[in-house]
Amino acid sequence: MPPASRTWTVDSIPDQSGRLAVVTGANSGIGQVTAETLARRGAHVVLACRSPERGRAALDRLLAAAPGARAEVRRLDLGDLASIRAFADGWDHDRLDLLVNNAGVAMVPFARTADGFESQFGINHLGTFALTGLLLPHLAASPGARVVTVSSEGQRFARLDFDNLDAERGFRTTVAYGQSKRANLYFATELQRRADAAGLPLRSMAVAPGLTRTNVLTGGANSRRGRLYRTLIRSLMRLAFRPTPEGAKTSLYAATVADLPGGSYVVPDGPFQLRGEPVPRHGERAQLDTGTARRLWDLSEKLTGVPFLPWDHGGAGRPLP
Ligand SMILES: NC(=O)c1ccc[n+]([C@@H]2O[C@H](COP(=O)([O-])OP(=O)(O)OC[C@H]3O[C@@H](n4cnc5c(N)ncnc54)[C@H](OP(=O)(O)O)[C@@H]3O)[C@@H](O)[C@H]2O)c1
């Protein structure tokens, strides 16, 4: 059993030396803390960032905080399938032990990605799906590979509307965000089911960080919102949101607790799972709803052109159901 949440702290993370990790969106917020903490513990961390400048600045901060850490920056824009393919094609390590699918946008105004997808669906779900699929051969080359996908408890209020997943029939930013984060949970769970069916020794976890002070509501496309919005959000963040390291705990827990089972969904254990210490929660509806998960998977393969099969991983290699 994983350790009880009250006994786990960031200090209990075991030595990560020899572990090779990718953290997407590692230049800001939860991703930056996740990357820094893993690097401090000895992992070799690849900071996958859409802006080379912001990525380099994050690397400088990391190396200043953890001199001698093993870290590098690579460019990755999850809103552009060509960039995702270039990242995967350029992978020159012999394997990948940990992929933290952290990058995301939230509550942004309507926009489409380079490939024409609504940006929250396109970046948060389809980009994450495509990246994981393209990196799968490298994950399969690691005996203890993990994929950690950052969802949100906002997913609980969302239902996937397959007629409007890509804002074909209308757009409300909260709905689009909620759907994209629910898609993250469906994806993480279905990835585990498919890895199990294929005999691939990979563990896929989803996490929710809880309310966390980051740039997610004020940076990127949200920085172009009006002054009133930004003032209100900043006040709300000061009052209700926790410091960034608190929000990175669920990702770090899912990435490092040795005997955490694949398919876990790790959330903060406090009221409404918005704050507290990390704990795995079982029986979430999206984790049990295999029909919707498969439908989303098929659609995601079609939209991204990234098939997860065949997996040439030297494992059991059974065809997936
Ligand atoms: N903060 C919360 O309360 C909260 C709650 C629930 C879930 N989450 C989730 O936590 C994750 C991390 O967000 P955060 O709160 O730490 O926000 P953040 O500070 O804004 O960090 C988000 C990161 O994602 C990157 N990103 C955005 N679009 C990208 C793209 N197209 N390609 C590659 N990277 C991209 C950002 O890069 P740039 O700096 O270049 O924009 C940034 O590095 C997100 O998935 C978010 O949905 C956060």
The ligand as an SDF file (V2000), in Angstrom:
LIG
                    3D

 48 52  0  0  0  0  0  0  0  0999 V2000
   -2.9860   26.0910  -10.4980 N   0  0  0  0  0  0  0  0  0  0  0  0
   -4.0870   25.4240  -10.1930 C   0  0  0  0  0  0  0  0  0  0  0  0
   -4.8470   25.8000   -9.2680 O   0  0  0  0  0  0  0  0  0  0  0  0
   -4.4440   24.1930  -10.9620 C   0  0  0  0  0  0  0  0  0  0  0  0
   -5.5810   23.4740  -10.5800 C   0  0  0  0  0  0  0  0  0  0  0  0
   -5.9180   22.3360  -11.2750 C   0  0  0  0  0  0  0  0  0  0  0  0
   -5.1150   21.8940  -12.3130 C   0  0  0  0  0  0  0  0  0  0  0  0
   -4.0240   22.6100  -12.6790 N   0  0  0  0  0  0  0  0  0  0  0  0
   -3.1940   22.1040  -13.8040 C   0  0  0  0  0  0  0  0  0  0  0  0
   -1.8360   22.1500  -13.4440 O   0  0  0  0  0  0  0  0  0  0  0  0
   -1.0350   22.1580  -14.6370 C   0  0  0  0  0  0  0  0  0  0  0  0
    0.0930   23.1570  -14.4640 C   0  0  0  0  0  0  0  0  0  0  0  0
   -0.4520   24.4620  -14.4650 O   0  0  0  0  0  0  0  0  0  0  0  0
    0.0340   25.6240  -13.4670 P   0  0  0  0  0  0  0  0  0  0  0  0
   -1.0750   25.8870  -12.5570 O   0  0  0  0  0  0  0  0  0  0  0  0
    1.3730   25.3340  -12.9390 O   0  0  0  0  0  0  0  0  0  0  0  0
    0.0720   26.8550  -14.4970 O   0  0  0  0  0  0  0  0  0  0  0  0
    1.2360   27.7130  -15.1500 P   0  0  0  0  0  0  0  0  0  0  0  0
    2.0820   28.3540  -14.1220 O   0  0  0  0  0  0  0  0  0  0  0  0
    0.5470   28.6060  -16.1290 O   0  0  0  0  0  0  0  0  0  0  0  0
    2.0780   26.6270  -15.9330 O   0  0  0  0  0  0  0  0  0  0  0  0
    1.5780   26.0240  -17.0970 C   0  0  0  0  0  0  0  0  0  0  0  0
    2.7390   25.5720  -17.9520 C   0  0  0  0  0  0  0  0  0  0  0  0
    2.2110   24.9740  -19.1480 O   0  0  0  0  0  0  0  0  0  0  0  0
    2.8880   25.5520  -20.2380 C   0  0  0  0  0  0  0  0  0  0  0  0
    2.1220   25.5060  -21.4840 N   0  0  0  0  0  0  0  0  0  0  0  0
    0.9610   26.1220  -21.7620 C   0  0  0  0  0  0  0  0  0  0  0  0
    0.6220   25.8980  -23.0370 N   0  0  0  0  0  0  0  0  0  0  0  0
    1.5910   25.1150  -23.5660 C   0  0  0  0  0  0  0  0  0  0  0  0
    1.8250   24.5530  -24.8420 C   0  0  0  0  0  0  0  0  0  0  0  0
    1.0120   24.8050  -25.8800 N   0  0  0  0  0  0  0  0  0  0  0  0
    2.9050   23.7870  -25.0230 N   0  0  0  0  0  0  0  0  0  0  0  0
    3.7790   23.5570  -24.0040 C   0  0  0  0  0  0  0  0  0  0  0  0
    3.6340   24.0900  -22.7820 N   0  0  0  0  0  0  0  0  0  0  0  0
    2.5490   24.8640  -22.5820 C   0  0  0  0  0  0  0  0  0  0  0  0
    3.1520   26.9670  -19.8210 C   0  0  0  0  0  0  0  0  0  0  0  0
    4.1270   27.5700  -20.6690 O   0  0  0  0  0  0  0  0  0  0  0  0
    4.2080   29.1690  -20.8390 P   0  0  0  0  0  0  0  0  0  0  0  0
    4.8520   29.6830  -19.5730 O   0  0  0  0  0  0  0  0  0  0  0  0
    5.0390   29.3230  -22.0410 O   0  0  0  0  0  0  0  0  0  0  0  0
    2.8120   29.6830  -20.9960 O   0  0  0  0  0  0  0  0  0  0  0  0
    3.6300   26.7370  -18.4080 C   0  0  0  0  0  0  0  0  0  0  0  0
    4.9700   26.3290  -18.4060 O   0  0  0  0  0  0  0  0  0  0  0  0
   -2.0030   22.4620  -15.7740 C   0  0  0  0  0  0  0  0  0  0  0  0
   -2.2570   21.2740  -16.4920 O   0  0  0  0  0  0  0  0  0  0  0  0
   -3.2660   22.9360  -15.0660 C   0  0  0  0  0  0  0  0  0  0  0  0
   -4.4440   22.6500  -15.7980 O   0  0  0  0  0  0  0  0  0  0  0  0
   -3.6620   23.7440  -12.0310 C   0  0  0  0  0  0  0  0  0  0  0  0
  1  2  1  0
  2  3  2  0
  2  4  1  0
  4  5  1  0
  4 48  2  0
  5  6  2  0
  6  7  1  0
  7  8  2  0
  8  9  1  0
  8 48  1  0
  9 10  1  0
  9 46  1  0
 10 11  1  0
 11 12  1  0
 11 44  1  0
 12 13  1  0
 13 14  1  0
 14 15  2  0
 14 16  1  0
 14 17  1  0
 17 18  1  0
 18 19  2  0
 18 20  1  0
 18 21  1  0
 21 22  1  0
 22 23  1  0
 23 24  1  0
 23 42  1  0
 24 25  1  0
 25 26  1  0
 25 36  1  0
 26 27  1  0
 26 35  1  0
 27 28  2  0
 28 29  1  0
 29 30  1  0
 29 35  2  0
 30 31  1  0
 30 32  2  0
 32 33  1  0
 33 34  2  0
 34 35  1  0
 36 37  1  0
 36 42  1  0
 37 38  1  0
 38 39  2  0
 38 40  1  0
 38 41  1  0
 42 43  1  0
 44 45  1  0
 44 46  1  0
 46 47  1  0
M  CHG  2   8   1  16  -1
M  END
$$$$
